[in-house]
Amino acid sequence: MLGPSTVLTCAHVINDALGRGKDATALPDAKIRLRVPVRSGGTKVFHGQIAEGGWVPPAAGPQFGVAEDLALLELIDGETFPLGIKAHRHRRSRS
């Protein structure tokens, strides 16, 4: 999770969840169901869609000049992740 209503995942994960071939390149237009674990135990279900410009399919990366196989999801219907779900914090590795 990147924020209160956004999630970054792999495009092939979305393809697989939607029953498409993992290497499908067409932008999915289906509502995507996200099952997320919460700190109190169990899971909560959210619904999202691919954000505008947030689809970089597995085979498309190099010609766009970005890493391939990315999907940025936005929650829909005004949903936000509750405080019991912790967003991922990015850390730079020191080499």
C-alpha positions in Angstrom: 0.0 0.0 0.0 1.3 3.4 -0.9 -1.4 5.5 0.7 -4.9 5.6 2.1 -6.4 4.5 -1.2 -3.6 3.3 -3.5 -1.8 0.0 -3.9 1.1 -0.9 -6.2 1.4 -4.5 -7.3 2.5 -6.5 -10.3 0.4 -6.5 -13.5 0.7 -10.3 -13.8 -0.9 -10.6 -10.4 -3.9 -8.6 -11.6 -4.0 -10.7 -14.8 -4.0 -13.9 -12.8 -6.7 -12.7 -10.4 -8.9 -11.8 -13.3 -8.4 -15.2 -15.0 -6.4 -13.7 -17.9 -3.1 -14.9 -19.2 -0.4 -13.6 -16.9 1.3 -11.8 -19.9 -1.9 -10.1 -21.1 -1.2 -6.5 -22.1 -4.7 -5.0 -22.5 -5.7 -2.7 -19.8 -8.2 -4.5 -17.5 -11.5 -2.7 -17.2 -13.0 -4.9 -14.5 -13.5 -4.0 -10.9 -10.7 -5.6 -8.9 -11.4 -7.2 -5.5 -8.6 -6.8 -2.9 -8.5 -9.0 0.2 -6.2 -7.3 2.7 -5.1 -8.7 6.1 -5.8 -6.4 9.1 -3.9 -6.2 12.4 -6.8 -7.3 14.5 -6.9 -10.6 12.5 -8.8 -11.7 9.5 -9.1 -9.8 6.3 -11.1 -6.9 4.8 -12.3 -6.8 1.2 -11.9 -3.6 -0.8 -12.7 -2.8 -4.5 -10.4 -1.0 -6.8 -9.5 -0.3 -10.4 -6.4 0.5 -12.4 -5.4 4.1 -11.9 -5.1 6.3 -15.0 -1.6 5.7 -16.4 -1.1 2.9 -13.8 -0.9 -0.1 -16.1 2.5 -1.3 -17.4 1.9 -4.9 -18.6 4.6 -7.6 -18.2 5.8 -7.4 -21.8 5.6 -3.6 -22.2 8.3 -2.1 -19.9 11.4 -1.3 -22.0 9.6 0.6 -24.7 8.1 2.9 -22.1 11.4 3.5 -20.4 10.1 2.2 -17.1 10.2 -1.1 -15.1 7.8 -3.6 -16.5 5.0 -5.5 -14.8 3.4 -2.8 -12.7 -0.2 -2.1 -11.7 -1.3 0.9 -9.6 -4.7 0.4 -8.1 -7.0 3.0 -6.7 -9.8 2.1 -4.3 -13.3 3.0 -5.6 -16.6 4.2 -4.1 -14.8 6.4 -1.6 -13.1 3.5 0.2 -9.9 4.1 2.1 -7.7 1.7 4.0 -8.4 1.8 7.8 -5.8 2.6 10.4 -5.4 -1.2 11.1 -3.7 -1.6 7.8 -0.2 -0.3 7.5 1.1 1.2 4.3 4.5 -0.1 3.0 7.3 2.2 3.8 10.1 2.4 1.2 13.7 2.3 2.3 16.7 2.9 0.2 19.3 0.3 0.6 22.8 1.4 1.3 25.5 -0.1 -0.8 
